[in-house]
Amino acid sequence: MFSLELCTGTLRFYEKIGLINGIERDEKDYRLYSQSDIAWFHIIKYYREIGMPQEMQHFYDKPGKDVSVTAARRQFMEGYRHKVVNQIIKLEKNRL
């Protein structure tokens, strides 16, 4: 078992602002988190830990009708990776 260290209040807040959506519920209205949901929680926690709360807000924007949530998340993460790689290149050039 792993420790995610996200309290229920944090999860509810993320649901409220749209970082977490589409969570299934059982007949008693309890949330049923899938393995995909848990993986997403880890990503959110990672972004929070590296000080990216502003960038996390981009996930709040709902994707268009023709774009899945998963595709929108992947697109954002690939764009962010590209941004970081460019920053590293610039820092390496300036280091000399």
C-alpha angles and dihedrals in degrees: 000000000000134000117238095173096208113135122219090252090058092048091050090049091051089050090050094053093042102252088118119039142150095043111166120232133205128229090278091052093250114149116252109205117202126210087257090054091051091049088051090051088056090052092050090048091049093052090047092050094052090051102256104133091134092053090047088062088067086072088060089070108089116233120244122270092265095048122078121222089244092053091048091050092048092048091052093048092048090049091049091048089053090051092051093047090052091049090051091051091051092048091049091051092049093046092069 
